[in-house]
Amino acid sequence: MKLRGLNFSEKAYDEIFEYIKNQFIEFKSKELQENYYFIYIDAYHCMVKDLKDKRVKKAVVYTVVGIVLTLLRDFATLHDTNAQKSLLGYYSFFGNENKSTWMEVFQDLINRGLKRALMFISDDFKGISEAIRAYFPYSDIQNNSKKEEFLAFLKYPETIRKLINSTNTVESVHSTFEKQMLKKGGFFQSMDILNVALFIVTDKLHKTWKINPLIKSKRYELNQLFVSKFDFGVDV
């Protein structure tokens, strides 16, 4: 804000920061839809200053993006969100990815309302497949490890396979994170500053996302797959 010539008092800057921080906290607790076609997960590695010991340390941000599915009973009110890409959350931790932090992520998603997803798309992070299977045993997993997971996308309509065989959907979000870190001198000055900075850029980015026409055109096939997988009635 100072670089843009917006010269407020230090108190005003602090108040603005706290306001955005509270918006981020509200976003983190936002209720989710119960059902999704696809959930993309990727990890972004960065450097963050730990205010406890004043050292700059490795940190990881897990970003979760979903393509929402609409149930028959919700169809009248949620028709326009069907096949909509949505940022479900991002989660910041010091250190590297591991099974325990993945478990925290999935538990939070469940606590906020997530129940079912046709497929999770991720890279082969340590512990992620085990965590997905523990919480979502009927979902497919697409990543670059075992053959059955690497080729999971082949179960789905050919015209959308290029959209679900990699984490490119999330990597585009992480490119904006990288720009933010570079602007701040190569590291985030605290975990709060990281969260506020990422919330600002993702909120702006999220507002530009539109319904994917390829996935929307395959709703019938995808909903049939959903019914067969979960034995659960959906709009077709």
C-alpha positions in Angstrom: 0.0 0.0 0.0 2.9 2.3 0.7 4.4 1.6 -2.7 1.1 2.7 -4.2 1.3 6.0 -2.4 -1.5 5.1 0.1 0.1 6.7 3.2 -2.1 5.7 6.1 -1.0 5.7 9.8 0.6 2.5 11.2 -2.5 2.0 13.2 -4.6 2.0 10.1 -2.3 -0.5 8.4 -2.7 -2.8 11.4 -6.5 -2.4 11.3 -6.6 -3.3 7.6 -4.3 -6.3 8.2 -6.5 -7.5 11.0 -9.6 -7.0 8.9 -8.2 -9.2 6.0 -6.9 -11.7 8.5 -10.5 -12.1 9.9 -11.8 -12.5 6.4 -9.3 -15.3 5.9 -10.4 -17.0 9.1 -14.0 -16.7 8.0 -13.1 -18.3 4.6 -11.3 -21.1 6.4 -14.5 -22.1 8.3 -16.8 -21.7 5.3 -19.2 -24.6 4.9 -18.5 -26.8 1.9 -20.8 -28.7 -0.5 -21.2 -32.4 0.3 -20.4 -33.8 -3.1 -17.7 -33.1 -5.7 -16.8 -34.5 -9.1 -13.1 -33.9 -8.7 -10.8 -32.5 -5.9 -7.4 -31.3 -6.9 -4.6 -31.1 -4.2 -1.1 -29.8 -4.5 1.6 -28.6 -2.2 3.5 -25.3 -2.5 6.9 -25.1 -0.8 8.1 -21.7 0.5 10.1 -20.0 3.2 8.5 -18.4 6.2 9.9 -16.6 9.2 9.0 -18.4 12.5 8.3 -15.6 15.0 9.0 -18.0 17.9 12.7 -18.2 17.2 13.1 -15.5 14.5 14.4 -18.0 12.0 13.3 -18.4 8.3 12.2 -22.0 7.8 10.8 -24.3 5.2 7.0 -24.3 5.0 4.4 -26.0 2.9 1.0 -24.8 1.7 -1.6 -27.4 0.7 -4.1 -26.0 -1.7 -7.4 -27.8 -2.4 -9.6 -27.0 -5.4 -12.9 -28.8 -6.1 -15.4 -29.2 -9.0 -18.8 -29.2 -7.4 -21.6 -31.7 -8.1 -25.2 -30.8 -7.5 -27.7 -33.2 -6.0 -31.3 -33.5 -7.2 -32.7 -32.0 -4.0 -30.4 -29.0 -4.3 -30.8 -28.6 -8.1 -33.3 -25.7 -8.0 -31.1 -23.5 -5.8 -27.6 -24.6 -6.8 -28.1 -25.1 -10.6 -25.6 -22.4 -11.5 -22.8 -23.9 -9.3 -22.9 -27.3 -11.0 -19.4 -28.1 -12.4 -18.1 -24.9 -10.9 -14.4 -24.8 -9.9 -14.1 -23.6 -6.3 -11.2 -23.0 -3.9 -12.0 -25.2 -0.9 -9.1 -24.1 1.2 -5.3 -23.9 1.7 -3.4 -25.1 4.8 0.0 -23.8 5.9 2.5 -25.8 8.0 6.2 -25.5 8.8 8.3 -28.4 7.5 7.5 -30.8 4.7 4.4 -32.7 3.7 3.6 -35.9 5.7 0.7 -38.2 6.5 -0.2 -36.5 9.8 -0.7 -33.1 8.1 -2.6 -34.6 5.2 -4.9 -36.2 7.8 -5.5 -32.7 9.4 -6.4 -31.3 5.9 -8.9 -34.1 5.2 -10.4 -33.9 8.6 -11.0 -30.2 8.3 -12.7 -30.7 4.9 -15.0 -33.3 6.4 -15.7 -31.1 9.4 -16.8 -28.3 7.0 -19.2 -30.6 5.1 -17.3 -32.6 2.5 -18.7 -36.2 2.2 -18.0 -37.6 -1.3 -15.8 -37.1 -4.3 -15.5 -39.1 -7.5 -11.7 -38.7 -7.6 -8.9 -36.9 -5.9 -6.1 -35.7 -8.1 -2.7 -35.1 -6.6 1.1 -35.7 -7.0 2.6 -38.6 -5.1 3.2 -36.9 -1.8 4.3 -38.9 1.1 1.2 -40.3 3.0 -1.5 -38.7 0.8 -2.9 -41.8 -0.7 -3.2 -43.5 2.7 -4.9 -40.4 4.1 -7.4 -40.3 1.2 -8.2 -44.0 1.5 -8.7 -43.6 5.3 -11.3 -40.9 4.9 -12.7 -41.5 1.4 -12.4 -45.3 0.7 -14.7 -45.3 -2.4 -13.0 -42.4 -4.2 -10.6 -42.9 -7.1 -7.1 -41.5 -6.7 -5.1 -40.0 -9.6 -1.4 -39.5 -9.1 2.0 -40.5 -10.5 2.7 -43.5 -8.2 1.2 -47.0 -8.6 -0.2 -48.0 -12.0 -3.8 -48.2 -10.7 -3.5 -44.6 -9.5 -1.5 -43.2 -12.4 -4.1 -44.5 -14.9 -7.3 -43.8 -12.8 -8.3 -41.0 -15.2 -8.9 -43.5 -18.0 -12.2 -44.5 -16.2 -13.6 -41.1 -17.2 -14.9 -39.6 -20.4 -12.1 -39.1 -23.0 -12.9 -35.4 -23.6 -12.2 -34.5 -20.0 -9.2 -36.7 -19.3 -6.6 -34.0 -19.9 -8.4 -32.0 -17.2 -8.1 -34.7 -14.5 -4.7 -36.4 -15.2 -2.6 -33.8 -13.4 -2.6 -31.1 -10.8 -2.2 -28.3 -13.4 -5.5 -26.7 -12.1 -3.8 -26.0 -8.7 -0.3 -25.3 -10.0 -1.7 -22.2 -11.7 -2.8 -21.0 -8.3 0.7 -21.7 -6.9 2.3 -19.6 -9.6 0.5 -16.6 -8.0 1.9 -17.7 -4.6 5.4 -17.7 -5.9 5.0 -14.1 -7.3 3.9 -13.0 -3.8 6.9 -14.6 -2.1 9.3 -13.0 -4.6 7.8 -9.6 -4.0 8.4 -10.1 -0.3 12.1 -10.7 -0.7 12.1 -14.5 -1.1 10.2 -15.4 2.1 7.1 -14.5 4.0 7.7 -12.5 7.2 5.4 -14.6 9.3 2.7 -17.3 8.9 0.0 -14.7 9.4 1.5 -12.6 6.6 1.7 -15.7 4.3 -2.0 -16.5 5.0 -3.2 -12.9 4.4 -1.1 -12.5 1.2 -2.3 -15.8 -0.2 -5.9 -15.0 0.8 -5.8 -11.7 -1.1 -4.5 -13.3 -4.4 -6.7 -16.4 -4.2 -9.8 -14.3 -3.5 -9.1 -12.2 -6.6 -8.3 -15.3 -8.7 -11.3 -17.2 -7.4 -13.7 -14.5 -8.7 -12.4 -15.1 -12.3 -13.2 -18.8 -12.4 -16.0 -20.0 -14.5 -17.9 -23.3 -15.0 -15.8 -25.6 -17.2 -17.8 -26.4 -20.3 -16.1 -29.8 -21.0 -17.0 -31.1 -17.5 -20.4 -29.6 -17.6 -21.1 -31.3 -21.0 -20.3 -34.7 -19.3 -22.4 -34.3 -16.3 -24.7 -37.2 -17.3 -21.8 -39.7 -17.5 -20.2 -38.3 -14.4 -23.4 -38.4 -12.4 -23.9 -42.0 -13.5 -20.4 -42.8 -12.3 -21.3 -41.1 -9.0 -24.4 -43.2 -8.6 -22.7 -46.4 -9.3 -19.8 -45.6 -6.9 -21.8 -44.3 -4.0 -25.3 -45.7 -4.6 -26.5 -42.3 -4.1 -29.2 -40.4 -6.1 -28.1 -37.3 -8.1 -29.5 -35.1 -10.8 -28.7 -36.6 -14.2 
